[in-house]
């Protein structure tokens, strides 16, 4: 009997375990059911190995001939699919690389560029654009809607974040620390303690959401991962500053903990992002600028400067994210408003910022506890609160809240800053 | 008699329960009432089939032959796996032993699987005798009698045969081609140490046996549903993968003839 082979592959003296089966399998992948593959071989065991392998994989064994001193084996491809997917693979897209850079925002190629309205639970951890096998398990991600998870600017902010990473052990001028007046050092240590606890919440909140956002929205997840990394570094340098100059970590107040816990308790990604990053980290930008301005030493100044740059990126990402959300669902504005009002009522027992922190802000700006300079510090602190409020209102109107709503929301914001 | 079709299955591995829960669900979705009954060995399952406790037995070839003999050939077969057709035994040998044909086995050490394994013991001994080499006289045999009663269908004894040849504890060994192909695909074989030197004639392996072939129409709906299971559908693929097949096929009874001859020749049941 003679068969016309669709393709022929020369496997030389390869044995089954050394690659013959891979060559045969890859050749069959290119064929359709019913097509015939010819395998030319010089390996004596192939005549025993190939029929067993073909049968195991439900291909039809058509036999072996041998004339010119070589074996010619023939296999008819069966119908059992190796991978159960009906989507063609992308091929031939080339990423636009400019000046040696492949920017993340330019990876929107082929199927990877198709952002679904709702992500498929069974696509699980497969990168967007992969051809996912049917029968894959469904993953319990909560955030699966494009309206909630997608942000146009995430890829760009991710690029900025990876380029902006710094080293908390090396990039702060630790060696320039000199002993300070004890009251001033204590104020710095109290502020560092406060900053560190706030940044723990800013680490845990995105970390919680990373695990709940569908990987289809990879840009958002990757950006949040950089945010987690940033916050880790912030916690590191704030704690180090409290310990570096002969002081130590100071008080953590129940009211601060209560305020931060409401952020972690949020069960809606958009609301959590709005509260943490637009309102909380936005307010922190002004706080960090204040510390930078009044820092009594180069290390504290550099810490405040570097962390503020990172926080600014988080705020801009969140503004972009919330703007995207509101563009696709304007009713979300009312939900955000309600969420802030609800948080305010939960925290209604909270009279204001932890007084020890508030006083530390005054002492920092006054340069110590001297009666002559304290009024200056008090004035600076009052000015800080006004700046924080003005900037919150500005950000809220920028994402589409009316002036009056923005004013009210800013007033409702936690006195704890975050 | 209950309308529920009871299928006997030997529990050679915990996954058997998962497989058969899946198959039961598959039939339930087609409004066919089926349940499975687990046995610890084939002899008990054969007795249960003949006593009418179960309707269908998922049998190895050796268990099928037992039913055939005890029903004087009146039993019937409903279906088999694709891999049960065209089954062969491979003689594998250490590359440094110089063994290239069955004749070269004389004076050597041959590893065999469980004494009740069709592919790794009964048939290779028979085929060798047919070829003029008698394992009982012409060589030393090393037997791995593991999971006896489960008819070598567990593969554990074949694993030992392959290991013994690879380690040089045996010069050659007999294993089923399914385990051989799987071991080659899964990188369990070093071809520099072990390779296949001989392939036996084809024979058949497992099948769904019923007591009386006259009853086949009673199970027609069940058989038809079984034969339409599709490897290219996710839920069905899972079951088929665990049971080691791509599709169920109609019986090819000619493939059992050689095992009938072998058990007679070796006086296996005496």
HADDOCK unambig.tbl for C-alpha pairs under 7 A between the chains (distance, minus, plus):
assign (segid A and resid 15 and name CA) (segid B and resid 191 and name CA) 6.66 0.50 0.50
assign (segid A and resid 16 and name CA) (segid B and resid 184 and name CA) 6.47 0.50 0.50
assign (segid A and resid 17 and name CA) (segid B and resid 184 and name CA) 5.26 0.50 0.50
assign (segid A and resid 17 and name CA) (segid B and resid 185 and name CA) 6.91 0.50 0.50
assign (segid A and resid 17 and name CA) (segid B and resid 187 and name CA) 6.25 0.50 0.50
assign (segid A and resid 17 and name CA) (segid B and resid 189 and name CA) 6.42 0.50 0.50
assign (segid A and resid 17 and name CA) (segid B and resid 190 and name CA) 6.68 0.50 0.50
assign (segid A and resid 17 and name CA) (segid B and resid 191 and name CA) 6.03 0.50 0.50
assign (segid A and resid 45 and name CA) (segid B and resid 195 and name CA) 6.48 0.50 0.50
assign (segid A and resid 45 and name CA) (segid B and resid 196 and name CA) 5.60 0.50 0.50
assign (segid A and resid 45 and name CA) (segid B and resid 197 and name CA) 6.30 0.50 0.50
assign (segid A and resid 48 and name CA) (segid B and resid 196 and name CA) 6.17 0.50 0.50
assign (segid A and resid 48 and name CA) (segid B and resid 198 and name CA) 6.69 0.50 0.50
assign (segid A and resid 48 and name CA) (segid B and resid 199 and name CA) 5.95 0.50 0.50
assign (segid A and resid 49 and name CA) (segid B and resid 181 and name CA) 6.67 0.50 0.50
assign (segid A and resid 52 and name CA) (segid B and resid 177 and name CA) 5.35 0.50 0.50
assign (segid A and resid 52 and name CA) (segid B and resid 178 and name CA) 6.35 0.50 0.50
assign (segid A and resid 52 and name CA) (segid B and resid 181 and name CA) 5.46 0.50 0.50
assign (segid A and resid 53 and name CA) (segid B and resid 181 and name CA) 4.86 0.50 0.50
assign (segid A and resid 55 and name CA) (segid B and resid 83 and name CA) 6.44 0.50 0.50
assign (segid A and resid 56 and name CA) (segid B and resid 83 and name CA) 6.44 0.50 0.50
assign (segid A and resid 56 and name CA) (segid B and resid 178 and name CA) 6.38 0.50 0.50
assign (segid A and resid 56 and name CA) (segid B and resid 181 and name CA) 6.92 0.50 0.50
assign (segid A and resid 58 and name CA) (segid B and resid 246 and name CA) 6.33 0.50 0.50
assign (segid A and resid 80 and name CA) (segid B and resid 231 and name CA) 6.26 0.50 0.50
assign (segid A and resid 80 and name CA) (segid B and resid 232 and name CA) 6.38 0.50 0.50
assign (segid A and resid 80 and name CA) (segid B and resid 246 and name CA) 6.60 0.50 0.50
assign (segid A and resid 81 and name CA) (segid B and resid 232 and name CA) 6.27 0.50 0.50
assign (segid A and resid 84 and name CA) (segid B and resid 232 and name CA) 6.41 0.50 0.50
assign (segid A and resid 134 and name CA) (segid B and resid 234 and name CA) 5.94 0.50 0.50
assign (segid A and resid 135 and name CA) (segid B and resid 234 and name CA) 4.77 0.50 0.50
assign (segid A and resid 135 and name CA) (segid B and resid 235 and name CA) 6.78 0.50 0.50
